Amino acid sequence: MITGLVLALCASIFTSTASITQRFAAAPAPGELAFSWRLFVYLAKKPIWFAGILCMILGFGFQVAALRVSSLSLVQPVIATELLFVFGFLAVRSPGRVRRRDWVAAFGMAAGLAVFLAIAYPTGGSHHAPHSLWEMAALGAAGTVALFCVLARVPRRPGVPASPPRQAALLAVAAGTAWGLVAAVIKELSGHLSGGAYGIFTNWSPYVLLGAGALAFFLTSNAFQAGPLAASQPGLTIVDPLVASFLGVFLFQENLRHSPRDVVGEALALLVLVASVVLLSRSQLVQGEAAERFETAPPPAPVPTRSGVGPQHREVVVDGEAPEATRSGDAGGNDTSAASGDHRRG
């Protein structure tokens, strides 16, 4: 268990670094690239995006190693705490901007996770799951992803575009669901490593991993591009480990303590964890100074926009909706400054 925890922490460090670099690359993308594969073309022109991919690959390697020796219900919640490492990096870089509630949120996140894992104590499980269970899991995950993608694009009222925070939050839930499925596929793949190249490439898991991973990466990039970090990060941080833990029990027969007292303790720990994630995601340190300016400054006058060039500003939110789709490269709602002074984490 200790080895799995250490490997999972290493994976989380690399995925948090990847999250920062991906946000920095995706945040200033023009609004018309949302839900378009042209977004990848835009990102491919930014060297920092490739640095993020390298960190993702390293994180993937540590994740595979962790899943070979530990359960999915243990590894994925630890990996999904990348927000804590993002905060730590920013707190060291800008200590004067850290508020007391930020430290409370960070401590609550770490304590909530530690208490949950201590009570649940994930154990057991196999490396492989029956095809029938995989089909049910894939259909359920695909349906959930499709539902939240549709909700992100459908306005609450006819003729009124969905607000950036709403789009980012719903897309983040879709991305978190996809990453949870990806983690389960990685767990399946890790059980075939002992068979060498033949064992790896003669089963379905590496090919499904490529497709599911590309979809999860695409949804994550769109969530970062669609709206502020405070809206997208909670969904990514919370949904990913919850889906992965459920699949660990459903697919691989992993065991979690489930006596009434244990369930109450686990629920309370998760409540503290979720509240801490939401609070930390709203930290001005994590969102960046530009986000603070966006929240306090009056709405700028509309200006013509150019694809990928020049200042563009965000939607003006009225009653939770945004009547005019505009974007701002320096508004910080997409957390550009949060990445440079700055989750995904899979």
N, C-alpha and C positions, 0 to 999 in steps of 0.2 A: 504493500500500500504506500509506503514512504517513497519508494522508487517511482511509482506512478505519479505521486503528487509532485515530486521534483521535476520530472519530465513534463508534466502538464503546466507547471509554472514557467518553465523555459519556453514552451509553446506559446503561452499567454504573453510573454514579453515580446516575442517576435510578432505575434499577431497584433498587439497594441501598436508596435512601431509601424506595421503595415497599415493599420487603421489611420494613423496620423498622416502618413504620406498620401494615402488614397483620398482623404478629405481635402488635403491641400491641392491635389490635382483636380478633383471633381468639382469643388465648390464654385469656381468661376465659370463653369461651363454655361454656354448660352441656354436659355430656357427651352428653345425649340428642339434641343437635343434630348429632352426627357423622353424616356421610353423608345429611344431610337438606337440602333446599333452604331449610328454615327458617333455616339458618345465615346465608344472605344477608339474610333479614329482620332477624336479630339484628345483623349487621354494618352494615346500612343505618341503624341508629339511632346509629351512632358517627361523628361528623364526621371523625375521624382516618382512617377507612377511605376516605372520599372523597378526602382528601389523598393517600392511597396510590394511588388510581385515577388522579388527576391526574399523579402522578409516573410511573405506568405508561404513560400516554398520551405524555408527553414522551419517556420512554425508547423507546417504540415509534417515535416520529418519527425519533429519532437512529439507531435500528436500521435502519429502512427506508433512510435516507440512506447508512448504512455499507454495506448490502448492494447498493446500486446501483453502488458503485464498487469493492467488494472481494468476495472469495469467502466463502461460508458457513463454510468450514472455518477461516477466519481470524477472522471477526467474532464468531461465537457463543462460542468459547472465551474471548475477551476480555470479552464481556458477562457471561458466567457467573461472573466473578471478583468478583461483588458482595460476597461474604463478606469479601474483603480491604478493601473500602471501609467495610463495617459495622464491622470491627475498627478501622480507622483512626479513624472517628468516635468510637467508644467509648474508644479509647486517648487521644485528645486530651481528651475529656471527663473521663476518670478515669485520669490517668497513673500514679497511685500504685498502682493495682490490676493493672498490666500485669506479667506475669512474663516471665522470660527465655525460657522455652519458647514463649510467645506470639509474641515477636519472631522466634524461630527458625522457627516455623510460618509466619508471615506472609512472611518472606524466602523460605522454601522454596516457598511457593505461587507467589510472583511469579517466582522463578528457574525453577521447573519449567515454568511456562507460557512464559516467554521462551525457554528452551532448546528446548522442544518446537516452538514456532512457527519458531524460527531453523533447526532441523534439517528439519522437515517442509516449510517454505516453501510454503504453499498458493498455487497459481496457477491461472490458466485457468478454464475452466468457462463454461457458458452461463446465460442468464437463465430459460430455460424447459426443462421436461422432458416427455417423451412421456407421454400419458395412461396407457399400460400400466404404466410404471414408477411413476407416482403411485398407481395402484390397488394395486400390490404393497406400496409403502411404507405406504399407509394401512392396509391389512389387517394388516401386520406390527406397526405401532404400536398399532392398536386391540387386537390380540391380547395384546400385551405389557402394555398398560394394564389390560386386563380381568384378566389372570392375577395381577398384583401387587395389584389391588384385592381379588380373592377371597382371596388369601393373607393380606392384612391383616385380613380379617374372620373367617377360619377359625382356630379355636384349635388349638394343637398337640396338646392332649389334650382329649377330650370333657368338657364341663361346666366347663372352665377358660377364662375369657376371655383373649384375646390381650393381652399387656402393652402399655402405652402406647408404650414405645420401639420395640417391634416393629411396631406399627401405623404409627407415624410414619415409620419407616425404609422400610417397604414402600410406603406411600402416596407418599412422596417420590420413590421410583424411578418409580412410575407417573406422577407429576406431571412429573418430569424428562423422561421419554419423550414426554409430550404437548407439553412446551415445545420439545423438539427438533424435533418435527413442525411446531409452530407457526412456528419459525424458518425451516424449509424453505418453508412456504407464504408467509411474508413475502418470502422471496427470489423466489419465483415472482411475487408481486404487484408487487414493485419493478420487474420487467421490463415491466410494463404501464403504468407511470406516464407514459411519454412519449406514450401515446395519449390522455391526458386522461381526463375523466370517462367518456366512452364506452368507452375502452379498459379502464378499471378495472372498470366495473360490467357489462360484457358478457362477462366471463370468470368462471370458477368460484371463483377464489382468494379474493376478499373474503368470500364467503359461507361457504366452508369455514373461513376464518380466524376468523370470528365464532363458529362452533360449536366449533372446536378450542380457541380461546382461552378460551371460557367453561368448557369441560371442564377445561383445564389450571388455570385460576384456581380452580375448584371443588375440584380435587384438592389444590392447594397450600394452600388455606384449611383443608381437612380434615387435611392433614399437620401444619400448624402447631398445629391444635387438638387433635390426637390425642396428642402426646407432646413430649418435650424437643427443643430445638434440636440438641443433639449427635446425635440420632438422625435428624432430618429433613434438616438442612442438607447433609451429605455427598452424599446421593442427588440433591438438587436441583442442587448445584454440579457434580457429576461427570457424572451421566447426561445432563443437558441438552446440554453441548457434545459429548459422545461421540456421541450420537444425531444431532445436527445435522451433525457432521463426516462421519459415515457417509453421511447422506443427501446431503451436498454432493458426495461422490464418486459415490454410487450414482445420484442423480437428475440432477445438473448436470455430471457428468464433470469435477469439479475434480481437480487433480493434487497429490499429496503425494509427496515423495521416498520411495522405497521400496527402495533398495539395502539389502543385509544390514546394513551398518554404520549406515545411517540408521535402519533399523527398531529396532536395538538401542538407539541413542541416544534415539529417540522413546519407546521403552518405559521406559527408565530415567527420562527426564524426567517421564513420566506417573506413574510409581511415586512419585517425589518429590512431585509435585503432589497425588496422592491421599492420601498419608500426611500431608502438610501440611494439607490440608482437614480430615481427620479430627481431627488434633491441635488445629487452631484452633477447630473446632466444639465441642471439649470445654473450651475456655478458660472459666474462671469469669467473665472479663470479658465474653465474648460471651453466656454463658448468664445472667449476672446473679447478684446476691447471693442472691436467693430460691432459685435452683437449688441453690446451695451449702448453704443451710439445709435444703432438702429432702433432700439426700444425707446430711447428718450428723445431722439430728434424728430422734428415735424416732418410729415411726408414731403419728399422733394417734388418739384414740378416735373411733369412728364417730359421726356426727351426722346427723340428718335433712337431706335436701337439698331445696332449692326451685328451681324452674326459673328459672335466670338470676339468683337472688338468694341472698345469704348465703354463708358459708364452705362449700366443698365440698372434699374432699381426694381425692388420687390413689389409684390402686391400690397395694396393698402387694405388692411383687414378691418372689416366692419361686421360686428356681431358674429365673429367666428368664421366669416367667409371673405373672400377677396374678390371684389368686383372687377379689378383691372389687373391683368397678368403682366407684371413688369418685374425686373430683377435688378439687383444691385451688386456689382462686383466687389464693392468695398463695404457693403452693408453688414456683412458678417453673419447673416442669417444662415448661410451655408457653411459657416465656420472656417473660412479661409484663414483668418487670423488665429483661430483656435488650433489650426494645424501647424502654423508657423510659430505660434506662441500659444496652439490648438485649441469604432468603435467612433470586428468586426470581429478580427474576429472575427469565418468561415467561415 
